[in-house]
Structures are given as C-alpha cells and as structure tokens.
Amino acid sequence: MLVIMTPKPGEMDQLIDFAKDGAKHHLEVPACTKWLFSRQINSPDGEESLILIQEWTSVEELMAHSKVDYSVTMRDQIRESTTKFEFKMSKVFAGFDSKN
C-alpha cells in the first residue's frame, strides 16, 4: 500500500512524529512486513509530501488492522494535519526485494 500525505503549513514535524510512532507500533505487528516513510521535497507543484510504503502478508490482515483503535485514531490525527491524504493499493509485477 502507498500513502501520500501533504501537510498543512507548519505540520511537517507533526507528521514526521506520527511516522516514527507508526514505525514503532507496526514493528510489533507480524502481518506488517514493511513500513517505510520518505520525504518528497522536490515535487513538481512545490509542496512537500510524506510517502509511506507498507507491505502486509495479506489484504485481509491490512483491512483488519485498519479497524483497530490505534489505526483509527492515527488516521484522524493525520487528517487534521494534512491537506492531502491519499491511499493507493499497488501490486508488484517486476523487480526484486533483496539481492541476498
């Protein structure tokens, strides 16, 4: 899953704190196999964004976790701090995960 968040003015640090908290939380969630945040600085429209890439063992696990209190509360807090909050589901069709 890909999530793109564009912060309201002055809210980038808050979103970064949410990202760090989410990483700690999801480290303990076995069905979440990847949780990566990056900061997009040089976007065409000049807005800074945060991009979250998550991988889950199944869509069912992702959907189940999206309903737990932590996830609901975090989504509400993120919505208050953003002008854009987009979710995109993707399916990998080429590439590699590790060279090892």
Summary of the structure (lengths in Angstrom):
residues: 100
radius of gyration: 14.1
end to end distance: 23.9
largest distance: 41.7
contacts: 231
relative contact order: 0.27
helix: 36%
strand: 30%
